[in-house]
């Protein structure tokens, strides 16, 4: 029995599919299946019922997986203790980050962090907020980067405030304004992300607060990611809201859309670093947060908490 084999059965339990689990942990499915089969042969029990779809653990398998998680957590704790000793930070550092932040924030700080801490192995995974929090509680992630507060027993470190921006078609009436205000969203139909994204929920809160004043239910068009929303606006006459970093490199010479800032009070979201263990890897967490804050655009450093949408 090896730690690797235990990590494989935990992965299959998490994804309930051998091929998906193999893909997520970057090995081939035959390798995964062979190692789990070897473990089952060694123990003399079936860990998974392969006749079910999705695959499920057997009764004994559930107990084995539960113990495997505790063993893997203990092994990780030992590795972490060693990694944080001395002046040079090193070791693995797994980050769960929501999709409306990852493609825009990570490129800003990745190179500075790697240059400063070359012995740290960074692993990023995009996941929705609920999945990030679940991964933290299970010690799968070392830290998470999210945009909403949490009532769970985890620690939070505020990174920066990110304003919302409006993105409109050039022929839309809002394109003629110098700045838009929240009231402008009263009578507009918005492109939104699908359910599960916190950015969708935050956009809905802005619209709900305003439309309730006029007893108007907004018509909602849904899509899968922010880049799709941009393209929909450029092909239509609709409106969508974007986080600041998603539009920071917006090229108005190519894109057929117009970015509009909000008047005061500017709605914004708070980007947070969250983690479940206060002391383990604390110096690495602090270094990670510092590099992120140092890498964001200067105009975000002076944002005021006037209208934070949680």
N, C-alpha and C positions, 0 to 999 in steps of 0.2 A: 504494500500500500504506500502510495506517495502523495505528497501535497498536490502535485500536478493532477493526479487522478481525482482527488477530492475537489479540486477547483473545477474539473470537467463536469462532475455530477451536479455541482452547485449551478453551473452555467446552464445545463440542460433543464434543471428545475426552474430556473428563472425564466427561460424562454419557451419551455415546453415544446421544443422542436430541435432535433439534432442538427439539422442543417443550419438553422438560424444561430444556434449556440456556437457552432463551429466558426461561423462567419464572424460573430461578435468577438471571439477570442483569438481570431487570426490563425486558425489551424484548419486542416482539411477534415471533412466529415468522417472519412474512413479512419483517420487517426483518433478522432474523438470516440467513435464507436468502439474501436479496438481497445482503447485504454479503459473505457467503462466496462466492456465485456471482461477484460482481464481482472478488474477489481471485483466484479460480480462472481467470477469463477473462484477467485481467492477467498472471498467471504462465504461463498456457497449460498448466496441469496440473489434474488432479482431486485434490483434497485428501482427499475422503471418498468411499467407495463406498456410495452411497445405496441400492443394491440389497440390501444386507445389513440384517438386523434382529437386534440393534441395529446402528446405523450404525458403520462402522469406517474408520480412515484407510487410504488406499492406501500403498504402499511409499514413494512420494515424499512423500505427506502426512505420514507419521510423521517424516521428516527435517525437513519444514517446521515441523511442530508443535514438535519439539524445539528448533529454532532460535528459534521464536516465544517459547517460554517463557524462553529466555535473554535475548532482547531486552526482553520485558516486565519481567523481573526487574531488568535494568539501568536501565530507565526508572523503575521504582518506587524503585530505590535513589537516583536523582537527586532525585526528588520528596521522598523522606524526608530527604535531606541538607538540603534547603532548608527543609522544614517544622520541623525541630528547631532552627533558628537563632533567636537572639533570646530574649526573655523570654516571649513569648506562644506557647503551644503551639497548633499548628494542623495541618491536613491530615487525611487519612483514617486510620482506625484500625479494622481488621477483626478481630473477635473470634469465635473458635470456642468454643462452650460446650456442655457436655453437657446433655441434656434433664432430668436429675434435679436440676440446679442452676439452669438458666436462668430458669424462671418464678418462682422464689422469691428468687433473689439479685439479678437485674437491676433489679427495681422498687425495691430498697432503695437502690441507689447511682446509678441513672441520672440523676435530677434533680440531685443534688448535683454530679455530674461535669459535666453540661451547663451548670449555672450557673457553675461554676468555670472551665470551658474551652469557651466557646461557639464557638470557631473549629475545634474538633475534630469531624470528621464520624465518628460512631460507626456501625459496621455490625455487627450481631450475627447469627450463624447457629448454630442448634442442630445438633449433630453428635455421633455417638458418639466415644468416645475415640480409636479407631484413625483415624477420619476427621479429627479435629482434628490429630493428630500428622502425618498425611500432608499436610494443608494447610499446616502450619508448615514442613515440609521443602521444600515446593514454593513457599514464599513467598506462599501464598494468604492465610493468616492472619498478622496481626502478633503476636497472642498467643492462647493458649488457656486456658480455665479447665476443669480436670479434677480428678478425685478419686483418682487412682492415680499411683504413681511411674512413671517411664519410664527405660529403659536406653539410649534414643537420645541422640545428641549435641545436646541442647537444654538450655536453662537453666531452672531452676525457682525460684520464689519462693513460699514458704509464706504462705498468707493466714490461714487459721484452721482450727481443729478443729470438726467438726460431729458432735454425738452422734447415735446411732441412737435412735429411739423405737419402741415397740410400739404398734400400733393394733388394737384389738379390739372386737368387738361387745359392747354393754352386758350381754348375758346370758352372755357367755363367762366361764369360771371365772377367767381372769386379770384381768377387770375388777374383781374384789373385792380385789385386792392393792394396797397402797400403791405399791409399785414391783415391777417384774419383774426377774428375773435371767436370765442367759444359759441357765442350767440349765432354766428353764421352757420353753425351746424344744425340749427333748428329744422330747417326745411330741406336738408340735403340727404340723399341716399348714399350710404357709404359702402365701399368695399371693405370687408373684414376678413380676418383670419378665421379658420375653422375653430370649433370648440376645443378647449384643452390648452390653448395658448393664453398666457396671462395678458399679452398685449391686446388680444381681442377683448378680454374682460375689462381692461382699463379704458379702451376706446368706447365700449358700451357704457361705462360709468359716466364718461364725459357726455355722451349723447343722451343718456337717460336723464341726467340731471337737468338738461336743457329742454328736452322734449316733454318732460313731465309738466313743465310750465305751460305748455300749449296743448297738453293732452293729446299729443301726436305720437304714434308709434312709428319709428323709422323703418323704412324698407331696407333690408339687409341683403347684400350680395356677399357670398363667402368664397374664400379661396385658401390654398394650402400654405403659401409662404409669402413673405414680403416682396420678393422679386416679382412674383406673379401679380401681386396687387399693383405694383408699379406699371407693369405692361398693360394691365387692364385699364388703368387710368389713361395711359398714352393712346390707347385704341378707342377709348370711349369718351364720354363727357362727365365721368364720375369723379368722386373725391375719395381719398383715403387718408389715413393718418400714418405717419412714419416716425420712428425714433430718430433722433438727430444723427447718430453715427451711420445709419443706413443711407443718409443723403449727404454725408460729409464730402464724398468724392463725386457727387452728382455732376455729370457733364451736360450742361444745358445746350451745348452745341450739337449733341447727338440725340439725347432723349427728348421725346415729344411731350414733356410735362413741365409743370412749373412748381417750384418749391415755395411755400409761403410760411413765414414765421407767425407765431401768435402774438397778439398784443398782451400786455400785462393784465391780469396775472397769467403767466405762461404755464399751461399744464405740462407736467413733467413726471417722469418715473424715477425711482431711486434704485440704482444698481448696487447690489449687495454681494459680498463674499460671505458664504455660510459654511460652517464646519461643525462637526459633532463632538470633537474632542478638544478640550481647551488647551492642554499643555503639549500633547504629542505633536511634533512637527510645527510647533508654534513659531519658531524662528524662520522656518521655510514658508509658512503661511504669511508671516509679516513681510518677508522679502517679496513674495509673490504679489501681495497687495500694493506694496510700495512701487514696484515696477509698473503695475497697471495704472496707478494714479499718475505716475510721472509720464506715461505714454499717451494719455488722452489729450485731445485738442485743448489748447490754452483757454479757449472761450468757455469751456465747460467747468473750469476751475472756480469761476465766480458766480455760479448759478445759485439763486436764492430759493428757499422752500416756500414759495407763495401758493402753489396749487399742485401739490404732489398727489398723484392718482395712484392709490394702492389697490 
